[in-house]
Amino acid sequence: MLSLPTIPPLDYSAQAAARARQDSLTKPPGSLGRLEELSIQLAAITGQARPSVTRKAVIVMAGDHGVAREGVSAYPAEVTPQMVLNFLRGGAAINVLARQAGARVVVVDVGVALDIDAPADAPFYARKIAYGTQNMAHGPAMTRAQAEAAIAEGLDILNAEVANRLDLVATGDMGIGNTTASAAMVAALTGQPVARVTGRGTGIDDAGLARKIAVIERALLVNQPDPHDALDVLAKVGGLEIGGLVGVILGAASRRVPVVLDGFISGAAALVAARLAPDVKPYLIAAHQSVEIGHRVILEDLGLRPLLDLDLRLGEGTGAALAFHLIEAAARLLNEMATFAEAGVSDKG
């Protein structure tokens, strides 16, 4: 049976100290807006009145989906292992953006349909639970035990990365068909109509979108996931890489590491994490608003405001890597700006 970590309460003493420092810096209080809010959130999460987020990582979970056989993606399933190798060679969008942000990219095979021949020195974890999920249009995507194993792997990898020194973690994903699984999960967990949470994913046309919606509706009818049991939803209509991200999110919160959520797939994982452990919510930072229509439903459910809105829909952790710059800026402003007293500047009368 899955053992979930304990999520500690926020550190309200560090939060208060960060807020007091913000109000003493050489600026009108509140004039840096959400950057001030972010710095105070970071203090509350980390327990450090002057938090540092210089050691950053994007954990990219990869897995295949049996439902891809239903023609729900513009790309074939073979793309999943090909893109994993691209990540390991440093040639994907997430590699570029992570390099710019000074973050490492960690790739995890939790359910790719082929074995990955990774270089010995690559930042890669081979944690395959299965060679992809089953086709959820005809039955459960996974067993409950497989879903629990995926979460456990995410927890283990997060702990390993914390041991490798980690201040800030982002969630990334790769898996052809995973917007279909995520839309099914969001519909099941929120009760929203499938059409309201299903987007075009890799860029399918109108006919493809109609087929995707019909496939998801069929999967929900066939599997009857219990909306009050997040693990049941994950197992029946989710994905192995989504389960892995659930573990990363829960593990990070348990270790007081802020979690930067990427887009739709990361959001679906966060929904599950928050259902399993509601105390995880204050540890989450929404990087951006995805083009995928269901992402807005997720953010509203979690009570999160995205930092960016750039019409992104790639996944991989790309939006989260971009948000790293804002999050680090927030921390540096809190830590490096002078106070009125230090600068010899007159405060307001």
Contacts in CASP RR format, 6 or more apart in sequence:
PFRMAT RR
TARGET T0000
AUTHOR 0000-0000-0000
METHOD contacts of the structure
MODEL  1
MLSLPTIPPLDYSAQAAARARQDSLTKPPGSLGRLEELSIQLAAITGQAR
PSVTRKAVIVMAGDHGVAREGVSAYPAEVTPQMVLNFLRGGAAINVLARQ
AGARVVVVDVGVALDIDAPADAPFYARKIAYGTQNMAHGPAMTRAQAEAA
IAEGLDILNAEVANRLDLVATGDMGIGNTTASAAMVAALTGQPVARVTGR
GTGIDDAGLARKIAVIERALLVNQPDPHDALDVLAKVGGLEIGGLVGVIL
GAASRRVPVVLDGFISGAAALVAARLAPDVKPYLIAAHQSVEIGHRVILE
DLGLRPLLDLDLRLGEGTGAALAFHLIEAAARLLNEMATFAEAGVSDKG
1 148 0 8 1.000
2 148 0 8 1.000
2 151 0 8 1.000
2 152 0 8 1.000
2 231 0 8 1.000
4 250 0 8 1.000
4 276 0 8 1.000
4 277 0 8 1.000
5 155 0 8 1.000
5 250 0 8 1.000
5 251 0 8 1.000
5 253 0 8 1.000
5 254 0 8 1.000
6 254 0 8 1.000
7 250 0 8 1.000
7 253 0 8 1.000
7 254 0 8 1.000
7 277 0 8 1.000
7 279 0 8 1.000
7 280 0 8 1.000
7 283 0 8 1.000
8 254 0 8 1.000
8 256 0 8 1.000
9 279 0 8 1.000
10 44 0 8 1.000
10 45 0 8 1.000
10 282 0 8 1.000
11 43 0 8 1.000
11 44 0 8 1.000
11 45 0 8 1.000
11 46 0 8 1.000
11 47 0 8 1.000
12 44 0 8 1.000
13 47 0 8 1.000
13 49 0 8 1.000
14 43 0 8 1.000
14 44 0 8 1.000
14 46 0 8 1.000
14 47 0 8 1.000
14 48 0 8 1.000
14 49 0 8 1.000
14 51 0 8 1.000
15 40 0 8 1.000
15 41 0 8 1.000
15 43 0 8 1.000
15 44 0 8 1.000
17 43 0 8 1.000
17 49 0 8 1.000
18 39 0 8 1.000
18 40 0 8 1.000
18 42 0 8 1.000
18 43 0 8 1.000
18 44 0 8 1.000
18 49 0 8 1.000
18 50 0 8 1.000
18 51 0 8 1.000
18 334 0 8 1.000
19 40 0 8 1.000
21 49 0 8 1.000
21 50 0 8 1.000
21 334 0 8 1.000
21 339 0 8 1.000
22 29 0 8 1.000
22 30 0 8 1.000
22 32 0 8 1.000
22 36 0 8 1.000
22 39 0 8 1.000
22 40 0 8 1.000
22 334 0 8 1.000
23 29 0 8 1.000
24 339 0 8 1.000
24 340 0 8 1.000
24 341 0 8 1.000
25 333 0 8 1.000
25 334 0 8 1.000
25 337 0 8 1.000
25 338 0 8 1.000
25 339 0 8 1.000
25 340 0 8 1.000
26 337 0 8 1.000
26 338 0 8 1.000
26 339 0 8 1.000
26 340 0 8 1.000
26 343 0 8 1.000
26 345 0 8 1.000
27 337 0 8 1.000
28 348 0 8 1.000
30 36 0 8 1.000
32 333 0 8 1.000
34 305 0 8 1.000
34 307 0 8 1.000
35 326 0 8 1.000
35 329 0 8 1.000
35 330 0 8 1.000
35 333 0 8 1.000
36 330 0 8 1.000
36 333 0 8 1.000
36 334 0 8 1.000
38 285 0 8 1.000
38 326 0 8 1.000
38 327 0 8 1.000
38 330 0 8 1.000
38 331 0 8 1.000
39 51 0 8 1.000
39 330 0 8 1.000
39 331 0 8 1.000
39 333 0 8 1.000
39 334 0 8 1.000
41 258 0 8 1.000
41 282 0 8 1.000
41 285 0 8 1.000
42 48 0 8 1.000
42 51 0 8 1.000
42 53 0 8 1.000
42 258 0 8 1.000
42 327 0 8 1.000
42 330 0 8 1.000
42 331 0 8 1.000
42 334 0 8 1.000
43 49 0 8 1.000
43 50 0 8 1.000
43 51 0 8 1.000
43 334 0 8 1.000
44 282 0 8 1.000
45 51 0 8 1.000
45 256 0 8 1.000
45 257 0 8 1.000
45 258 0 8 1.000
45 282 0 8 1.000
45 283 0 8 1.000
46 167 0 8 1.000
46 256 0 8 1.000
46 257 0 8 1.000
46 258 0 8 1.000
47 256 0 8 1.000
50 334 0 8 1.000
50 335 0 8 1.000
51 167 0 8 1.000
51 331 0 8 1.000
51 334 0 8 1.000
51 335 0 8 1.000
52 167 0 8 1.000
52 331 0 8 1.000
52 335 0 8 1.000
53 167 0 8 1.000
53 168 0 8 1.000
53 258 0 8 1.000
53 324 0 8 1.000
53 327 0 8 1.000
53 328 0 8 1.000
53 331 0 8 1.000
54 167 0 8 1.000
54 328 0 8 1.000
55 165 0 8 1.000
55 166 0 8 1.000
55 167 0 8 1.000
55 168 0 8 1.000
56 98 0 8 1.000
56 101 0 8 1.000
56 102 0 8 1.000
56 103 0 8 1.000
56 104 0 8 1.000
56 166 0 8 1.000
56 167 0 8 1.000
56 168 0 8 1.000
56 169 0 8 1.000
56 170 0 8 1.000
56 324 0 8 1.000
56 328 0 8 1.000
57 103 0 8 1.000
57 104 0 8 1.000
57 105 0 8 1.000
57 106 0 8 1.000
57 161 0 8 1.000
57 166 0 8 1.000
57 168 0 8 1.000
57 169 0 8 1.000
57 170 0 8 1.000
58 94 0 8 1.000
58 98 0 8 1.000
58 103 0 8 1.000
58 104 0 8 1.000
58 105 0 8 1.000
58 106 0 8 1.000
58 169 0 8 1.000
58 170 0 8 1.000
58 171 0 8 1.000
58 172 0 8 1.000
58 316 0 8 1.000
58 317 0 8 1.000
58 320 0 8 1.000
58 321 0 8 1.000
59 106 0 8 1.000
59 108 0 8 1.000
59 154 0 8 1.000
59 157 0 8 1.000
59 158 0 8 1.000
59 161 0 8 1.000
59 169 0 8 1.000
59 170 0 8 1.000
59 171 0 8 1.000
59 172 0 8 1.000
59 245 0 8 1.000
59 248 0 8 1.000
60 87 0 8 1.000
60 94 0 8 1.000
60 105 0 8 1.000
60 106 0 8 1.000
60 107 0 8 1.000
60 108 0 8 1.000
60 172 0 8 1.000
60 173 0 8 1.000
60 174 0 8 1.000
60 316 0 8 1.000
60 317 0 8 1.000
61 108 0 8 1.000
61 110 0 8 1.000
61 154 0 8 1.000
61 171 0 8 1.000
61 172 0 8 1.000
61 173 0 8 1.000
61 174 0 8 1.000
61 240 0 8 1.000
61 241 0 8 1.000
61 242 0 8 1.000
61 243 0 8 1.000
61 244 0 8 1.000
61 245 0 8 1.000
61 248 0 8 1.000
62 80 0 8 1.000
62 83 0 8 1.000
62 84 0 8 1.000
62 107 0 8 1.000
62 108 0 8 1.000
62 109 0 8 1.000
62 110 0 8 1.000
62 111 0 8 1.000
62 112 0 8 1.000
62 173 0 8 1.000
62 174 0 8 1.000
62 175 0 8 1.000
62 241 0 8 1.000
63 80 0 8 1.000
63 109 0 8 1.000
63 110 0 8 1.000
63 111 0 8 1.000
63 112 0 8 1.000
63 113 0 8 1.000
63 132 0 8 1.000
63 133 0 8 1.000
63 174 0 8 1.000
63 175 0 8 1.000
63 178 0 8 1.000
63 239 0 8 1.000
63 240 0 8 1.000
63 241 0 8 1.000
64 77 0 8 1.000
64 80 0 8 1.000
64 111 0 8 1.000
64 112 0 8 1.000
64 113 0 8 1.000
64 131 0 8 1.000
64 132 0 8 1.000
64 133 0 8 1.000
64 175 0 8 1.000
64 176 0 8 1.000
65 77 0 8 1.000
65 132 0 8 1.000
65 133 0 8 1.000
65 136 0 8 1.000
65 141 0 8 1.000
65 175 0 8 1.000
65 176 0 8 1.000
65 177 0 8 1.000
65 178 0 8 1.000
65 180 0 8 1.000
65 181 0 8 1.000
65 239 0 8 1.000
66 77 0 8 1.000
66 132 0 8 1.000
66 133 0 8 1.000
66 134 0 8 1.000
66 135 0 8 1.000
66 136 0 8 1.000
66 141 0 8 1.000
66 177 0 8 1.000
67 133 0 8 1.000
67 135 0 8 1.000
67 136 0 8 1.000
67 137 0 8 1.000
67 141 0 8 1.000
67 177 0 8 1.000
67 180 0 8 1.000
67 181 0 8 1.000
67 215 0 8 1.000
67 219 0 8 1.000
68 76 0 8 1.000
68 77 0 8 1.000
68 176 0 8 1.000
68 177 0 8 1.000
68 180 0 8 1.000
69 77 0 8 1.000
69 135 0 8 1.000
70 135 0 8 1.000
70 137 0 8 1.000
70 180 0 8 1.000
70 211 0 8 1.000
70 215 0 8 1.000
71 208 0 8 1.000
71 211 0 8 1.000
71 212 0 8 1.000
71 215 0 8 1.000
72 177 0 8 1.000
72 180 0 8 1.000
72 204 0 8 1.000
72 208 0 8 1.000
72 211 0 8 1.000
72 212 0 8 1.000
72 215 0 8 1.000
73 176 0 8 1.000
73 177 0 8 1.000
73 179 0 8 1.000
73 180 0 8 1.000
73 201 0 8 1.000
73 202 0 8 1.000
73 204 0 8 1.000
74 201 0 8 1.000
74 202 0 8 1.000
74 203 0 8 1.000
74 204 0 8 1.000
75 176 0 8 1.000
75 202 0 8 1.000
76 176 0 8 1.000
77 113 0 8 1.000
77 176 0 8 1.000
77 177 0 8 1.000
79 175 0 8 1.000
79 176 0 8 1.000
80 112 0 8 1.000
80 113 0 8 1.000
80 174 0 8 1.000
80 175 0 8 1.000
80 176 0 8 1.000
81 112 0 8 1.000
81 113 0 8 1.000
81 114 0 8 1.000
81 116 0 8 1.000
83 92 0 8 1.000
83 174 0 8 1.000
83 175 0 8 1.000
84 107 0 8 1.000
84 109 0 8 1.000
84 112 0 8 1.000
84 116 0 8 1.000
84 174 0 8 1.000
85 116 0 8 1.000
85 117 0 8 1.000
85 118 0 8 1.000
86 92 0 8 1.000
87 94 0 8 1.000
87 95 0 8 1.000
87 105 0 8 1.000
87 107 0 8 1.000
87 174 0 8 1.000
87 316 0 8 1.000
88 107 0 8 1.000
88 116 0 8 1.000
88 118 0 8 1.000
88 119 0 8 1.000
88 122 0 8 1.000
88 123 0 8 1.000
88 124 0 8 1.000
90 105 0 8 1.000
92 316 0 8 1.000
93 314 0 8 1.000
93 316 0 8 1.000
93 318 0 8 1.000
94 105 0 8 1.000
94 172 0 8 1.000
94 315 0 8 1.000
94 316 0 8 1.000
94 317 0 8 1.000
94 318 0 8 1.000
94 321 0 8 1.000
95 105 0 8 1.000
97 318 0 8 1.000
97 319 0 8 1.000
97 321 0 8 1.000
97 322 0 8 1.000
98 104 0 8 1.000
98 105 0 8 1.000
98 321 0 8 1.000
100 321 0 8 1.000
101 321 0 8 1.000
101 322 0 8 1.000
101 324 0 8 1.000
101 325 0 8 1.000
101 328 0 8 1.000
102 324 0 8 1.000
103 170 0 8 1.000
103 321 0 8 1.000
103 324 0 8 1.000
104 123 0 8 1.000
105 123 0 8 1.000
106 123 0 8 1.000
106 124 0 8 1.000
106 125 0 8 1.000
106 157 0 8 1.000
106 161 0 8 1.000
107 118 0 8 1.000
107 122 0 8 1.000
107 123 0 8 1.000
107 124 0 8 1.000
107 125 0 8 1.000
108 124 0 8 1.000
108 125 0 8 1.000
108 127 0 8 1.000
108 153 0 8 1.000
108 154 0 8 1.000
108 157 0 8 1.000
108 241 0 8 1.000
108 244 0 8 1.000
109 116 0 8 1.000
109 124 0 8 1.000
109 125 0 8 1.000
109 126 0 8 1.000
109 127 0 8 1.000
109 128 0 8 1.000
110 127 0 8 1.000
110 128 0 8 1.000
110 129 0 8 1.000
110 150 0 8 1.000
110 153 0 8 1.000
110 154 0 8 1.000
110 240 0 8 1.000
110 241 0 8 1.000
110 243 0 8 1.000
110 244 0 8 1.000
111 128 0 8 1.000
111 129 0 8 1.000
111 130 0 8 1.000
111 131 0 8 1.000
111 132 0 8 1.000
111 133 0 8 1.000
111 240 0 8 1.000
111 241 0 8 1.000
112 128 0 8 1.000
112 131 0 8 1.000
112 132 0 8 1.000
113 131 0 8 1.000
113 132 0 8 1.000
114 131 0 8 1.000
115 128 0 8 1.000
116 124 0 8 1.000
116 126 0 8 1.000
118 124 0 8 1.000
118 126 0 8 1.000
125 153 0 8 1.000
125 157 0 8 1.000
125 160 0 8 1.000
127 153 0 8 1.000
127 154 0 8 1.000
127 156 0 8 1.000
127 157 0 8 1.000
129 146 0 8 1.000
129 149 0 8 1.000
129 150 0 8 1.000
129 153 0 8 1.000
129 240 0 8 1.000
130 142 0 8 1.000
130 146 0 8 1.000
130 240 0 8 1.000
132 240 0 8 1.000
133 141 0 8 1.000
133 142 0 8 1.000
133 181 0 8 1.000
133 238 0 8 1.000
133 239 0 8 1.000
133 240 0 8 1.000
134 140 0 8 1.000
134 141 0 8 1.000
134 142 0 8 1.000
135 141 0 8 1.000
136 181 0 8 1.000
136 184 0 8 1.000
136 219 0 8 1.000
136 222 0 8 1.000
136 223 0 8 1.000
136 236 0 8 1.000
136 237 0 8 1.000
136 238 0 8 1.000
137 215 0 8 1.000
137 218 0 8 1.000
137 219 0 8 1.000
137 222 0 8 1.000
138 222 0 8 1.000
139 219 0 8 1.000
139 222 0 8 1.000
139 223 0 8 1.000
139 236 0 8 1.000
140 223 0 8 1.000
140 235 0 8 1.000
140 236 0 8 1.000
140 237 0 8 1.000
141 181 0 8 1.000
141 235 0 8 1.000
141 236 0 8 1.000
141 237 0 8 1.000
141 238 0 8 1.000
141 239 0 8 1.000
142 150 0 8 1.000
142 234 0 8 1.000
142 235 0 8 1.000
142 236 0 8 1.000
142 238 0 8 1.000
142 239 0 8 1.000
142 240 0 8 1.000
143 235 0 8 1.000
144 231 0 8 1.000
144 232 0 8 1.000
144 235 0 8 1.000
146 235 0 8 1.000
146 240 0 8 1.000
147 231 0 8 1.000
147 234 0 8 1.000
147 235 0 8 1.000
147 238 0 8 1.000
147 239 0 8 1.000
147 243 0 8 1.000
148 231 0 8 1.000
150 234 0 8 1.000
150 239 0 8 1.000
150 240 0 8 1.000
150 241 0 8 1.000
150 242 0 8 1.000
150 243 0 8 1.000
150 244 0 8 1.000
150 246 0 8 1.000
150 247 0 8 1.000
151 243 0 8 1.000
151 244 0 8 1.000
151 246 0 8 1.000
151 247 0 8 1.000
151 250 0 8 1.000
152 247 0 8 1.000
153 244 0 8 1.000
153 247 0 8 1.000
154 243 0 8 1.000
154 244 0 8 1.000
154 245 0 8 1.000
154 246 0 8 1.000
154 247 0 8 1.000
154 248 0 8 1.000
154 251 0 8 1.000
155 247 0 8 1.000
155 248 0 8 1.000
155 250 0 8 1.000
155 251 0 8 1.000
157 244 0 8 1.000
157 248 0 8 1.000
158 169 0 8 1.000
158 247 0 8 1.000
158 248 0 8 1.000
158 251 0 8 1.000
158 252 0 8 1.000
158 255 0 8 1.000
158 257 0 8 1.000
159 251 0 8 1.000
159 255 0 8 1.000
161 169 0 8 1.000
162 255 0 8 1.000
162 257 0 8 1.000
166 257 0 8 1.000
167 257 0 8 1.000
167 258 0 8 1.000
168 257 0 8 1.000
168 258 0 8 1.000
168 260 0 8 1.000
168 324 0 8 1.000
168 327 0 8 1.000
168 328 0 8 1.000
169 248 0 8 1.000
169 252 0 8 1.000
169 257 0 8 1.000
169 258 0 8 1.000
169 259 0 8 1.000
169 260 0 8 1.000
170 259 0 8 1.000
170 260 0 8 1.000
170 261 0 8 1.000
170 262 0 8 1.000
170 287 0 8 1.000
170 317 0 8 1.000
170 320 0 8 1.000
170 321 0 8 1.000
170 323 0 8 1.000
170 324 0 8 1.000
171 245 0 8 1.000
171 248 0 8 1.000
171 249 0 8 1.000
171 259 0 8 1.000
171 260 0 8 1.000
171 261 0 8 1.000
171 262 0 8 1.000
171 266 0 8 1.000
171 267 0 8 1.000
171 269 0 8 1.000
171 270 0 8 1.000
171 317 0 8 1.000
171 320 0 8 1.000
172 245 0 8 1.000
172 262 0 8 1.000
172 265 0 8 1.000
172 266 0 8 1.000
172 315 0 8 1.000
172 316 0 8 1.000
172 317 0 8 1.000
172 320 0 8 1.000
173 241 0 8 1.000
173 242 0 8 1.000
173 245 0 8 1.000
173 262 0 8 1.000
173 265 0 8 1.000
173 266 0 8 1.000
173 315 0 8 1.000
173 316 0 8 1.000
173 317 0 8 1.000
174 241 0 8 1.000
174 315 0 8 1.000
174 316 0 8 1.000
175 241 0 8 1.000
176 202 0 8 1.000
178 239 0 8 1.000
178 241 0 8 1.000
178 242 0 8 1.000
178 265 0 8 1.000
179 198 0 8 1.000
179 199 0 8 1.000
179 201 0 8 1.000
179 202 0 8 1.000
179 264 0 8 1.000
179 265 0 8 1.000
179 292 0 8 1.000
180 198 0 8 1.000
180 212 0 8 1.000
180 215 0 8 1.000
180 216 0 8 1.000
181 237 0 8 1.000
181 238 0 8 1.000
181 239 0 8 1.000
181 242 0 8 1.000
181 268 0 8 1.000
182 238 0 8 1.000
182 242 0 8 1.000
182 264 0 8 1.000
182 265 0 8 1.000
182 267 0 8 1.000
182 268 0 8 1.000
183 194 0 8 1.000
183 197 0 8 1.000
183 198 0 8 1.000
183 199 0 8 1.000
183 212 0 8 1.000
183 216 0 8 1.000
183 264 0 8 1.000
183 294 0 8 1.000
184 194 0 8 1.000
184 216 0 8 1.000
184 219 0 8 1.000
184 220 0 8 1.000
184 225 0 8 1.000
184 237 0 8 1.000
184 238 0 8 1.000
185 233 0 8 1.000
185 234 0 8 1.000
185 237 0 8 1.000
185 238 0 8 1.000
185 242 0 8 1.000
185 268 0 8 1.000
185 271 0 8 1.000
185 272 0 8 1.000
186 192 0 8 1.000
186 197 0 8 1.000
186 268 0 8 1.000
186 271 0 8 1.000
186 294 0 8 1.000
186 297 0 8 1.000
186 298 0 8 1.000
187 193 0 8 1.000
187 194 0 8 1.000
187 196 0 8 1.000
187 197 0 8 1.000
187 198 0 8 1.000
187 216 0 8 1.000
187 220 0 8 1.000
188 220 0 8 1.000
188 225 0 8 1.000
188 227 0 8 1.000
188 233 0 8 1.000
188 237 0 8 1.000
189 227 0 8 1.000
189 230 0 8 1.000
189 233 0 8 1.000
189 271 0 8 1.000
189 272 0 8 1.000
189 275 0 8 1.000
189 301 0 8 1.000
190 197 0 8 1.000
190 271 0 8 1.000
190 297 0 8 1.000
190 298 0 8 1.000
190 301 0 8 1.000
191 227 0 8 1.000
192 294 0 8 1.000
192 297 0 8 1.000
194 213 0 8 1.000
194 216 0 8 1.000
194 217 0 8 1.000
194 220 0 8 1.000
195 213 0 8 1.000
196 293 0 8 1.000
196 294 0 8 1.000
196 297 0 8 1.000
197 293 0 8 1.000
197 294 0 8 1.000
197 297 0 8 1.000
198 209 0 8 1.000
198 212 0 8 1.000
198 213 0 8 1.000
198 216 0 8 1.000
198 293 0 8 1.000
198 294 0 8 1.000
199 209 0 8 1.000
199 212 0 8 1.000
199 292 0 8 1.000
199 293 0 8 1.000
199 294 0 8 1.000
200 209 0 8 1.000
200 292 0 8 1.000
200 313 0 8 1.000
201 292 0 8 1.000
201 313 0 8 1.000
204 212 0 8 1.000
216 237 0 8 1.000
219 236 0 8 1.000
219 237 0 8 1.000
220 237 0 8 1.000
223 236 0 8 1.000
223 237 0 8 1.000
224 236 0 8 1.000
225 232 0 8 1.000
225 233 0 8 1.000
225 236 0 8 1.000
225 237 0 8 1.000
226 232 0 8 1.000
226 233 0 8 1.000
227 233 0 8 1.000
230 271 0 8 1.000
230 272 0 8 1.000
230 275 0 8 1.000
230 276 0 8 1.000
231 272 0 8 1.000
231 276 0 8 1.000
233 272 0 8 1.000
234 242 0 8 1.000
234 243 0 8 1.000
234 246 0 8 1.000
234 272 0 8 1.000
238 268 0 8 1.000
241 265 0 8 1.000
242 265 0 8 1.000
242 268 0 8 1.000
242 269 0 8 1.000
242 272 0 8 1.000
243 269 0 8 1.000
243 272 0 8 1.000
244 269 0 8 1.000
245 265 0 8 1.000
245 266 0 8 1.000
245 269 0 8 1.000
245 270 0 8 1.000
246 269 0 8 1.000
246 272 0 8 1.000
246 273 0 8 1.000
246 276 0 8 1.000
247 269 0 8 1.000
247 273 0 8 1.000
248 259 0 8 1.000
248 269 0 8 1.000
249 259 0 8 1.000
249 261 0 8 1.000
249 269 0 8 1.000
249 270 0 8 1.000
249 273 0 8 1.000
249 280 0 8 1.000
249 283 0 8 1.000
249 284 0 8 1.000
250 273 0 8 1.000
250 276 0 8 1.000
250 277 0 8 1.000
250 280 0 8 1.000
251 257 0 8 1.000
252 258 0 8 1.000
252 259 0 8 1.000
252 283 0 8 1.000
253 259 0 8 1.000
253 273 0 8 1.000
253 277 0 8 1.000
253 279 0 8 1.000
253 280 0 8 1.000
253 283 0 8 1.000
256 283 0 8 1.000
257 283 0 8 1.000
258 283 0 8 1.000
258 285 0 8 1.000
258 327 0 8 1.000
259 270 0 8 1.000
259 280 0 8 1.000
259 283 0 8 1.000
259 284 0 8 1.000
259 285 0 8 1.000
260 285 0 8 1.000
260 287 0 8 1.000
260 320 0 8 1.000
260 323 0 8 1.000
260 324 0 8 1.000
260 327 0 8 1.000
261 267 0 8 1.000
261 270 0 8 1.000
261 284 0 8 1.000
261 285 0 8 1.000
261 286 0 8 1.000
261 287 0 8 1.000
261 304 0 8 1.000
261 320 0 8 1.000
262 287 0 8 1.000
262 288 0 8 1.000
262 315 0 8 1.000
262 316 0 8 1.000
262 317 0 8 1.000
262 318 0 8 1.000
262 319 0 8 1.000
262 320 0 8 1.000
263 287 0 8 1.000
263 288 0 8 1.000
263 290 0 8 1.000
263 292 0 8 1.000
263 295 0 8 1.000
263 312 0 8 1.000
263 315 0 8 1.000
263 317 0 8 1.000
263 319 0 8 1.000
263 320 0 8 1.000
264 290 0 8 1.000
264 292 0 8 1.000
264 294 0 8 1.000
264 295 0 8 1.000
264 298 0 8 1.000
264 313 0 8 1.000
264 315 0 8 1.000
265 315 0 8 1.000
266 315 0 8 1.000
266 317 0 8 1.000
266 320 0 8 1.000
267 295 0 8 1.000
267 298 0 8 1.000
267 299 0 8 1.000
267 302 0 8 1.000
268 298 0 8 1.000
270 280 0 8 1.000
270 284 0 8 1.000
270 298 0 8 1.000
270 302 0 8 1.000
271 298 0 8 1.000
271 301 0 8 1.000
271 302 0 8 1.000
273 280 0 8 1.000
274 280 0 8 1.000
274 281 0 8 1.000
274 284 0 8 1.000
274 302 0 8 1.000
281 302 0 8 1.000
281 303 0 8 1.000
284 302 0 8 1.000
284 304 0 8 1.000
285 304 0 8 1.000
285 307 0 8 1.000
285 323 0 8 1.000
285 327 0 8 1.000
286 299 0 8 1.000
286 302 0 8 1.000
286 304 0 8 1.000
286 305 0 8 1.000
286 306 0 8 1.000
286 307 0 8 1.000
287 306 0 8 1.000
287 307 0 8 1.000
287 308 0 8 1.000
287 317 0 8 1.000
287 319 0 8 1.000
287 320 0 8 1.000
287 322 0 8 1.000
287 323 0 8 1.000
288 306 0 8 1.000
288 307 0 8 1.000
288 308 0 8 1.000
288 309 0 8 1.000
288 310 0 8 1.000
288 312 0 8 1.000
288 319 0 8 1.000
288 320 0 8 1.000
288 322 0 8 1.000
288 323 0 8 1.000
289 295 0 8 1.000
289 296 0 8 1.000
289 299 0 8 1.000
289 306 0 8 1.000
289 308 0 8 1.000
289 309 0 8 1.000
290 312 0 8 1.000
290 313 0 8 1.000
291 311 0 8 1.000
291 312 0 8 1.000
291 313 0 8 1.000
292 313 0 8 1.000
299 305 0 8 1.000
299 306 0 8 1.000
307 323 0 8 1.000
307 326 0 8 1.000
307 327 0 8 1.000
308 319 0 8 1.000
308 322 0 8 1.000
308 323 0 8 1.000
308 326 0 8 1.000
310 319 0 8 1.000
310 322 0 8 1.000
312 318 0 8 1.000
312 319 0 8 1.000
338 345 0 8 1.000
340 346 0 8 1.000
340 347 0 8 1.000
END
